[in-house]
C-alpha cells in the first residue's frame, strides 16, 4: 500500500512540473529575445554611424547596400536630415521552431547633415 501512495505523489508532481517547465522556458525565450533586440539595435546604430562618418552625404543606396534587409527613410529637415533605418532580424532559437515569422525589429534614428 505504501508504494501506491508514493507513486501517486510522484505522478502529481510530474503533472505539475511539466507546465511550470514549459512556462519557464517561454519566459526565458522572451528575456533572450529582448536582450537580442538590444544588441542588434546597438549594432545597427553602429553601422549607420560608421556610414555617416565615412560619407556624410550618404543616400538611400549607400545605406541599403551596406545594411542588407533594411528599410531606409531619409527626411529632409531645415536643420539637416533625419535618417531612420529599420531592420528585421530573425530570433535565433525561436526562428528555428517557428520559421521566419519570429523576428525582432532593430531601429536606428539619427540626425545627419
Residue pairs with C-beta under 8 A, 6 or more apart in sequence:
29 93
29 94
32 91
32 93
33 91
33 94
33 104
36 89
36 91
36 92
36 104
37 89
37 104
37 105
37 106
40 87
40 89
40 104
40 106
41 106
41 107
41 108
43 106
44 67
44 70
44 85
44 87
44 106
44 107
44 108
45 108
45 110
47 66
47 67
47 108
48 63
48 67
48 83
48 85
48 108
48 110
49 110
51 58
51 62
51 63
51 66
51 67
52 58
52 83
52 110
52 112
55 62
56 112
56 113
58 112
59 74
60 72
60 74
63 70
63 72
63 83
63 85
64 70
64 72
67 85
67 87
69 87
69 88
70 85
70 86
70 87
71 85
71 86
71 87
72 83
72 84
72 85
73 83
73 84
73 85
73 86
74 81
74 82
74 83
74 84
75 81
75 82
75 84
77 111
79 111
80 111
80 112
80 113
81 111
81 112
81 113
82 109
82 110
82 111
82 112
83 108
83 109
83 110
83 111
83 112
84 107
84 108
84 109
85 107
85 108
85 109
86 105
86 106
86 107
87 105
87 106
87 107
88 103
88 104
88 105
89 103
89 104
89 105
89 106
90 100
90 102
90 103
91 102
91 103
91 104
94 102
95 102
95 103
